[in-house]
Amino acid sequence: MTLDELKDIRYAEIDMNTQDLISKGFPFAGHMFSMSITAQINWSNFPNLPDALFPLTIIDMLEGPYVLALADKLNFYYTALNYKNTQLQSGGVLKGTIKACADVACVTAVVDTR
């Protein structure tokens, strides 16, 4: 296996771990909320929801209701966005470290501990 092939394998492993971390959901107010593709689309629309819809009951990952107050609407949205971006950025840092490696030992020394 060439160095480039090993790097490609490691990039794919990091991408899979990143997606796995995102899919585990994000915490907010003592609840875990989904980050499935559908949930991400729903959460991305929160800033545009009319204030009159709040308080809004949403369902957490344990299928329990959570009443989201209007005052928490943007905090919820930014918590979800920050969680996803943190996972993507940390994966990008790991991939950048691997990209800079000049040999197999360096590539194998990079460990995804997220």
Backbone hydrogen bonds in HBPLUS format (Angstrom, degrees):
<---DONOR---> <-ACCEPTOR-->    atom                        ^
c    i                          cat <-CA-CA->   ^        H-A-AA   ^      H-
h    n   atom  resd res      DA  || num        DHA   H-A  angle D-A-AA Bond
n    s   type  num  typ     dist DA aas  dist angle  dist       angle   num
A0006-LEU N   A0002-THR O   3.01 MM   4  6.30 158.7  2.05 150.2 155.8     1
A0007-LYS N   A0003-LEU O   2.90 MM   4  6.17 157.9  1.95 150.3 156.8     2
A0008-ASP N   A0004-ASP O   2.94 MM   4  6.19 156.5  2.00 145.3 151.3     3
A0009-ILE N   A0005-GLU O   3.04 MM   4  6.34 153.4  2.11 146.9 153.5     4
A0010-ARG N   A0006-LEU O   2.97 MM   4  6.25 162.3  2.00 153.2 157.7     5
A0011-TYR N   A0007-LYS O   2.81 MM   4  6.07 156.5  1.87 154.0 160.8     6
A0012-ALA N   A0008-ASP O   3.06 MM   4  6.27 160.3  2.10 145.2 149.9     7
A0013-GLU N   A0009-ILE O   2.98 MM   4  6.29 152.1  2.06 146.9 155.0     8
A0014-ILE N   A0010-ARG O   2.94 MM   4  6.17 159.7  1.98 152.0 156.9     9
A0015-ASP N   A0011-TYR O   2.88 MM   4  6.15 159.7  1.92 151.6 157.6    10
A0016-MET N   A0012-ALA O   2.92 MM   4  6.12 156.8  1.97 147.2 153.3    11
A0017-ASN N   A0013-GLU O   2.94 MM   4  6.19 159.4  1.99 148.1 153.8    12
A0018-THR N   A0014-ILE O   2.83 MM   4  6.03 156.1  1.89 150.0 157.2    13
A0019-GLN N   A0015-ASP O   2.99 MM   4  6.25 163.4  2.02 149.7 153.2    14
A0020-ASP N   A0016-MET O   2.91 MM   4  6.12 152.5  1.98 145.3 153.7    15
A0021-LEU N   A0017-ASN O   2.84 MM   4  6.08 160.8  1.88 152.8 157.2    16
A0022-ILE N   A0018-THR O   2.98 MM   4  6.24 159.5  2.02 150.8 156.4    17
A0023-SER N   A0019-GLN O   2.88 MM   4  6.03 158.6  1.93 146.6 152.8    18
A0024-LYS N   A0021-LEU O   3.30 MM   3  5.36 145.0  2.43  97.2 106.9    19
A0025-GLY N   A0022-ILE O   3.14 MM   3  5.85 166.9  2.15 120.0 123.9    20
A0026-PHE N   A0033-PHE O   2.91 MM   7  5.37 148.5  2.01 146.6 153.6    21
A0033-PHE N   A0026-PHE O   2.84 MM   7  5.37 166.3  1.86 150.7 154.0    22
A0028-PHE N   A0031-HIS O   2.83 MM   3  5.34 155.6  1.89 151.5 157.9    23
A0031-HIS N   A0028-PHE O   2.94 MM   3  5.34 157.6  1.99 117.4 124.8    24
A0061-MET N   A0032-MET O   2.74 MM  29  5.65 166.8  1.76 162.7 161.1    25
A0040-GLN N   A0036-SER O   2.80 MM   4  6.06 161.5  1.83 158.8 163.9    26
A0041-ILE N   A0037-ILE O   3.07 MM   4  6.34 153.6  2.14 146.6 153.0    27
A0042-ASN N   A0038-THR O   2.96 MM   4  6.28 160.1  2.00 149.3 155.1    28
A0043-TRP N   A0039-ALA O   2.73 MM   4  5.97 171.8  1.74 164.3 165.4    29
A0044-SER N   A0040-GLN O   2.95 MM   4  5.95 149.5  2.04 139.1 147.7    30
A0045-ASN N   A0042-ASN O   3.12 MM   3  5.48 148.2  2.22 106.4 115.5    31
A0046-PHE N   A0043-TRP O   3.04 MM   3  5.32 161.6  2.07 111.4 117.4    32
A0048-ASN N   A0045-ASN O   2.99 MM   3  5.58 141.9  2.14 118.2 128.8    33
A0049-LEU N   A0046-PHE O   3.04 MM   3  5.24 161.8  2.07 112.6 118.5    34
A0053-LEU N   A0050-PRO O   3.03 MM   3  5.83 167.9  2.05 123.4 127.0    35
A0054-PHE N   A0051-ASP O   3.04 MM   3  5.69 167.3  2.06 122.1 126.3    36
A0056-LEU N   A0068-LEU O   2.90 MM  12  5.11 159.4  1.95 143.6 145.6    37
A0068-LEU N   A0056-LEU O   2.74 MM  12  5.11 168.6  1.75 151.0 147.4    38
A0058-ILE N   A0066-TYR O   2.76 MM   8  5.28 165.1  1.78 158.4 158.8    39
A0066-TYR N   A0058-ILE O   2.70 MM   8  5.28 142.2  1.84 160.9 170.1    40
A0060-ASP N   A0064-GLY O   2.81 MM   4  5.38 166.9  1.83 158.9 161.3    41
A0063-GLU N   A0060-ASP O   2.98 MM   3  5.25 151.6  2.07 116.3 118.2    42
A0072-ASP N   A0069-ALA O   2.93 MM   3  5.32 148.5  2.03 109.6 119.3    43
A0073-LYS N   A0070-LEU O   3.13 MM   3  5.19 164.2  2.16 108.4 113.4    44
A0076-PHE N   A0072-ASP O   2.84 MM   4  5.95 160.8  1.87 158.4 162.2    45
A0077-TYR N   A0073-LYS O   3.13 MM   4  6.39 165.1  2.15 146.7 150.7    46
A0078-TYR N   A0074-LEU O   2.83 MM   4  6.00 170.2  1.84 154.4 156.6    47
A0079-THR N   A0075-ASN O   2.89 MM   4  5.96 144.2  2.02 141.9 151.8    48
A0080-ALA N   A0076-PHE O   3.05 MM   4  6.32 162.3  2.08 154.7 158.2    49
A0081-LEU N   A0077-TYR O   2.97 MM   4  6.21 167.3  1.98 153.3 157.2    50
A0082-ASN N   A0078-TYR O   2.86 MM   4  5.80 160.0  1.90 139.4 145.6    51
A0083-TYR N   A0079-THR O   2.96 MM   4  6.07 156.1  2.02 144.4 151.0    52
A0084-LYS N   A0080-ALA O   3.12 MM   4  6.40 169.2  2.14 154.7 156.3    53
A0085-ASN N   A0081-LEU O   2.95 MM   4  6.12 169.9  1.96 153.6 157.0    54
A0086-THR N   A0082-ASN O   2.83 MM   4  5.88 153.8  1.90 148.1 154.9    55
A0087-GLN N   A0083-TYR O   3.21 MM   4  6.50 158.4  2.26 148.2 152.7    56
A0088-LEU N   A0084-LYS O   3.02 MM   4  6.32 163.1  2.05 154.8 159.7    57
A0089-GLN N   A0085-ASN O   2.82 MM   4  5.92 164.2  1.84 152.5 156.9    58
A0090-SER N   A0086-THR O   2.95 MM   4  6.02 161.5  1.99 146.5 151.8    59
A0091-GLY N   A0087-GLN O   3.06 MM   4  6.19 153.3  2.14 142.9 150.0    60
A0092-GLY N   A0088-LEU O   2.97 MM   4  6.20 149.4  2.06 141.8 150.8    61
A0093-VAL N   A0089-GLN O   2.93 MM   4  6.25 148.2  2.03 148.9 156.9    62
A0094-LEU N   A0090-SER O   3.17 MM   4  6.43 161.4  2.21 144.5 148.6    63
A0095-LYS N   A0091-GLY O   2.96 MM   4  6.22 161.2  1.99 150.5 155.8    64
A0096-GLY N   A0092-GLY O   2.87 MM   4  6.02 149.6  1.96 142.8 151.4    65
A0097-THR N   A0093-VAL O   2.94 MM   4  6.22 149.5  2.04 147.4 155.5    66
A0098-ILE N   A0094-LEU O   3.02 MM   4  6.36 157.5  2.07 149.3 155.0    67
A0099-LYS N   A0095-LYS O   2.85 MM   4  6.06 157.7  1.90 147.3 153.9    68
A0100-ALA N   A0096-GLY O   3.15 MM   4  6.34 146.1  2.27 140.8 148.1    69
A0101-CYS N   A0098-ILE O   2.97 MM   3  5.20 153.7  2.04 108.3 116.8    70
A0107-VAL N   A0103-ASP O   3.25 MM   4  6.63 159.9  2.29 148.8 154.2    71
A0108-THR N   A0104-VAL O   2.91 MM   4  6.16 167.6  1.93 162.6 165.0    72
A0109-ALA N   A0105-ALA O   3.03 MM   4  6.08 130.3  2.29 136.7 149.3    73
A0109-ALA N   A0106-CYS O   3.19 MM   3  5.09 133.1  2.42  93.5 106.4    74
A0110-VAL N   A0107-VAL O   3.27 MM   3  5.61 153.8  2.34 106.1 113.3    75
